[in-house]
Amino acid sequence: MEHRIFKLNNGVKMPSIGLGVLFAKNNGEVENAVATALRHGYRKIDTASGYGNEEGVGQGIKDSGIARDEIFLTTKVWNTEQGYDATLLSFEQSLQRLQTDYIDLYLIHWPVRSKYKETYRALEKLYAEGRVKAIGVCNFSIQQLEDLMANFHTVPSLNQVEMHPHLNQNELLAFSKKHHIQLEAWRPIMMGEVLKIPELIEIGKLHSKSPVQVALRWLMQRGVSAIPKSVNTRRITENFEIFDFELSKKHMDAIDALNRNRRLGEDLSHIE
């Protein structure tokens, strides 16, 4: 019933839910959100070079008092930093900003068409050296994943994509399960829009849970990890309280049926 931990294809264990920090600012906001989440039981933090807040995330981890080796830390190489040498440099800069000497999961943020293979080659080098515990991608299509798998020894451990009740990504999920690639959802609560979806409200009432908690639970039961973003203490806490109830198959199917193939975030997956 719990779904607290997912095991990646290389055996590394990863918490199924983490704190996302897109748009959270340094100088107090992100530091406080990270420290708050860790003190409330979270053990996974997801940031990126492109978010411009790795310094604050590193400080928030320090402020929390939780040991670094208890925390699963993800960061990503941004589009303008891709390519083999540029990625290796970007990685060093991320380590410095995060005040750490290793990353648990290092991801390519978007598949920059002319560079993602060279970027992945750099990730494989970092993985072979033990400086990252797992490597993966974000926002890759089935075709792009197949391209990587045909050209590299290391199957990506994870693909982080937009996923929520209006974008269920069923085809990608089936492909990912077949090839043992963990899917992770960004925008899982649709920037709060799930609060207005009647079906989620109704299902939530039956479990004394919010529509946000229902949406996150739906993902967990699909085997999808999630990184809901919040800087609000009450919401950070609420987002984590999803391990004490279970959705029936009927309710899982009902949420699945809400799909509209609707993206809320921009799609840069064919960026040059």
C-alpha positions as CSV (number, residue, x, y, z in Angstrom):
1,M,0.0,0.0,0.0
2,E,2.7,2.5,0.9
3,H,4.8,3.1,-2.3
4,R,7.4,5.2,-0.3
5,I,10.4,3.9,-2.2
6,F,11.0,3.0,-5.8
7,K,14.0,1.0,-6.9
8,L,15.8,2.3,-10.0
9,N,17.0,-0.1,-12.8
10,N,20.6,0.0,-11.3
11,G,19.4,-1.1,-7.8
12,V,19.5,2.4,-6.3
13,K,16.6,3.2,-4.0
14,M,14.8,6.5,-4.5
15,P,12.0,8.1,-2.4
16,S,8.8,8.1,-4.4
17,I,7.9,11.7,-3.5
18,G,10.2,14.7,-3.4
19,L,10.1,18.5,-3.2
20,G,10.3,20.4,-6.4
21,V,11.8,23.9,-6.3
22,L,11.2,25.5,-9.7
23,F,10.8,29.3,-9.3
24,A,11.7,29.1,-5.6
25,K,14.2,31.9,-4.9
26,N,17.5,32.0,-3.1
27,N,17.9,34.2,0.0
28,G,15.3,32.6,2.2
29,E,12.5,31.1,0.2
30,V,14.1,28.0,-1.2
31,E,16.3,27.4,1.9
32,N,13.2,27.5,4.1
33,A,11.2,25.2,1.8
34,V,14.0,22.6,1.6
35,A,14.7,22.6,5.4
36,T,11.0,22.5,6.1
37,A,10.4,19.5,3.8
38,L,13.4,17.6,5.2
39,R,12.2,18.2,8.7
40,H,8.7,16.9,7.8
41,G,10.1,13.6,6.5
42,Y,10.9,14.3,2.8
43,R,14.2,12.7,1.8
44,K,14.3,13.8,-1.9
45,I,14.9,17.2,-3.3
46,D,14.8,18.0,-7.0
47,T,16.5,21.1,-8.4
48,A,18.3,22.1,-11.6
49,S,21.1,24.3,-12.8
50,G,18.5,26.2,-14.9
51,Y,16.4,27.0,-11.8
52,G,19.2,29.3,-10.5
53,N,18.6,28.2,-6.9
54,E,21.1,25.4,-6.3
55,E,23.0,27.6,-3.7
56,G,19.8,28.0,-1.7
57,V,19.0,24.2,-2.0
58,G,22.5,23.4,-0.7
59,Q,22.1,25.8,2.2
60,G,18.6,24.4,3.0
61,I,20.0,20.9,3.2
62,K,22.7,22.2,5.7
63,D,20.1,24.1,7.7
64,S,17.8,21.1,8.0
65,G,20.3,19.2,10.1
66,I,19.6,16.0,8.1
67,A,22.8,14.2,7.0
68,R,23.6,14.4,3.3
69,D,23.7,10.6,2.9
70,E,20.1,10.4,4.0
71,I,19.0,12.7,1.3
72,F,18.3,11.8,-2.4
73,L,19.4,14.9,-4.4
74,T,18.6,15.4,-8.0
75,T,19.9,18.2,-10.3
76,K,19.9,18.7,-14.1
77,V,22.2,20.1,-16.8
78,W,20.5,23.0,-18.6
79,N,20.1,23.3,-22.4
80,T,22.8,26.0,-22.9
81,E,25.3,23.9,-20.9
82,Q,25.0,20.7,-23.0
83,G,27.7,18.9,-25.0
84,Y,30.4,16.7,-23.5
85,D,32.9,19.2,-22.0
86,A,30.3,21.8,-21.2
87,T,28.3,19.2,-19.2
88,L,31.3,18.1,-17.2
89,L,31.9,21.8,-16.3
90,S,28.3,22.4,-15.5
91,F,28.3,19.4,-13.2
92,E,31.3,20.8,-11.2
93,Q,29.5,24.1,-10.9
94,S,26.4,22.4,-9.6
95,L,28.4,20.5,-7.0
96,Q,30.0,23.7,-5.8
97,R,26.7,25.5,-5.5
98,L,25.0,22.6,-3.8
99,Q,28.0,22.2,-1.3
100,T,28.2,18.5,-2.0
101,D,30.7,16.1,-3.6
102,Y,28.2,13.8,-5.3
103,I,24.7,13.8,-6.9
104,D,22.2,11.0,-6.4
105,L,20.5,11.5,-9.8
106,Y,21.9,13.7,-12.6
107,L,19.5,14.4,-15.5
108,I,19.5,16.0,-18.9
109,H,16.9,18.8,-18.6
110,W,15.7,18.8,-22.2
111,P,16.7,16.8,-25.3
112,V,18.7,19.5,-27.2
113,R,18.6,17.7,-30.5
114,S,22.2,18.3,-31.7
115,K,23.8,17.7,-28.3
116,Y,21.9,15.3,-26.1
117,K,24.0,12.3,-27.1
118,E,27.3,14.0,-26.2
119,T,25.7,15.2,-23.0
120,Y,24.6,11.7,-22.1
121,R,28.2,10.5,-22.8
122,A,29.4,12.9,-20.1
123,L,26.7,11.6,-17.7
124,E,27.9,8.0,-18.4
125,K,31.5,9.2,-17.5
126,L,30.3,10.7,-14.2
127,Y,28.3,7.6,-13.4
128,A,31.3,5.3,-14.2
129,E,33.4,7.5,-11.8
130,G,30.9,7.1,-9.0
131,R,30.3,10.8,-8.8
132,V,26.6,10.3,-9.5
133,K,24.6,7.3,-8.3
134,A,22.2,7.3,-11.2
135,I,21.7,9.1,-14.5
136,G,18.7,9.9,-16.6
137,V,16.8,12.4,-18.6
138,C,13.8,14.7,-18.6
139,N,11.1,15.3,-21.2
140,F,12.4,12.6,-23.6
141,S,10.0,11.0,-26.1
142,I,9.9,7.2,-26.8
143,Q,11.9,7.8,-30.0
144,Q,14.6,9.8,-28.1
145,L,14.8,7.1,-25.4
146,E,15.2,4.5,-28.1
147,D,18.0,6.5,-29.7
148,L,19.9,6.7,-26.4
149,M,19.4,3.0,-25.7
150,A,20.7,2.1,-29.2
151,N,23.8,4.2,-28.7
152,F,24.8,3.7,-25.0
153,H,25.4,0.9,-22.5
154,T,23.5,2.6,-19.7
155,V,19.7,2.7,-19.9
156,P,18.5,5.9,-18.3
157,S,17.4,5.2,-14.8
158,L,14.6,7.8,-14.9
159,N,12.7,10.1,-17.3
160,Q,11.1,13.1,-15.7
161,V,8.1,14.4,-17.7
162,E,5.0,16.5,-17.3
163,M,2.3,14.2,-16.0
164,H,-1.0,14.8,-14.2
165,P,-4.7,13.8,-14.5
166,H,-5.1,15.9,-17.8
167,L,-1.9,14.4,-19.2
168,N,-1.6,10.7,-18.2
169,Q,1.2,9.7,-20.6
170,N,-0.1,6.2,-20.8
171,E,2.0,5.2,-23.9
172,L,5.2,6.5,-22.4
173,L,4.4,4.8,-19.1
174,A,3.9,1.4,-20.8
175,F,7.2,1.8,-22.7
176,S,9.0,2.9,-19.6
177,K,7.8,-0.1,-17.5
178,K,8.8,-2.4,-20.3
179,H,12.4,-1.0,-20.3
180,H,12.6,-0.5,-16.5
181,I,12.9,3.3,-16.8
182,Q,11.3,5.1,-13.8
183,L,8.9,7.8,-14.8
184,E,8.7,10.9,-12.6
185,A,6.0,13.6,-12.8
186,W,6.6,17.3,-12.9
187,R,3.6,19.6,-12.5
188,P,1.8,16.6,-10.9
189,I,-0.8,18.8,-9.2
190,M,-1.2,21.1,-12.2
191,M,-0.1,24.2,-10.3
192,G,-3.1,23.8,-8.0
193,E,-5.6,23.2,-10.8
194,V,-6.4,19.7,-9.5
195,L,-8.3,21.5,-6.6
196,K,-11.0,22.3,-9.1
197,I,-11.5,18.9,-10.7
198,P,-14.9,17.6,-9.5
199,E,-13.9,13.9,-9.7
200,L,-10.9,14.4,-7.6
201,I,-12.9,16.4,-5.0
202,E,-15.4,13.5,-4.8
203,I,-12.8,10.8,-4.5
204,G,-11.0,12.9,-1.9
205,K,-14.1,13.2,0.3
206,L,-14.4,9.4,0.5
207,H,-10.9,9.2,2.0
208,S,-10.9,12.6,3.9
209,K,-8.1,13.7,1.6
210,S,-7.6,16.8,-0.7
211,P,-7.8,16.6,-4.5
212,V,-4.0,17.2,-4.4
213,Q,-3.4,14.2,-2.2
214,V,-5.6,12.1,-4.5
215,A,-3.7,13.2,-7.6
216,L,-0.4,12.3,-6.0
217,R,-1.6,9.0,-4.7
218,W,-2.8,8.1,-8.2
219,L,0.7,8.7,-9.5
220,M,2.3,6.6,-6.7
221,Q,-0.1,3.7,-7.5
222,R,0.9,3.9,-11.2
223,G,4.5,3.4,-10.1
224,V,5.3,7.1,-11.0
225,S,7.3,9.2,-8.6
226,A,6.4,12.9,-8.2
227,I,8.1,16.2,-7.2
228,P,5.3,18.6,-6.3
229,K,6.6,22.2,-5.8
230,S,5.6,24.3,-2.9
231,V,7.2,26.9,-0.6
232,N,4.2,26.9,1.8
233,T,4.7,24.8,5.0
234,R,1.1,23.5,5.2
235,R,1.1,22.4,1.6
236,I,4.6,20.9,1.8
237,T,3.3,18.8,4.7
238,E,0.0,17.9,3.1
239,N,1.7,16.8,-0.2
240,F,3.6,14.2,1.9
241,E,0.6,12.7,3.6
242,I,-0.4,10.2,0.9
243,F,0.8,6.9,2.4
244,D,-2.1,6.1,4.6
245,F,-4.9,5.5,2.0
246,E,-5.3,3.5,-1.2
247,L,-7.4,4.3,-4.3
248,S,-9.6,1.5,-5.7
249,K,-9.2,0.3,-9.3
250,K,-12.5,2.0,-10.1
251,H,-11.1,5.4,-8.8
252,M,-7.7,4.8,-10.5
253,D,-9.6,4.3,-13.8
254,A,-11.8,7.3,-13.2
255,I,-8.8,9.5,-12.8
256,D,-7.1,7.9,-15.9
257,A,-10.2,8.8,-17.9
258,L,-9.7,12.6,-17.1
259,N,-6.9,12.6,-19.7
260,R,-7.0,15.4,-22.3
261,N,-3.4,15.2,-23.5
262,R,-3.2,18.7,-22.2
263,R,0.2,20.3,-21.4
264,L,0.5,23.1,-18.9
265,G,4.3,23.5,-19.3
266,E,6.0,24.4,-22.5
267,D,7.3,21.6,-24.7
268,L,10.9,22.1,-25.6
269,S,11.5,18.4,-26.5
270,H,12.6,19.2,-30.1
271,I,14.8,22.1,-29.2
272,E,17.8,22.7,-31.4
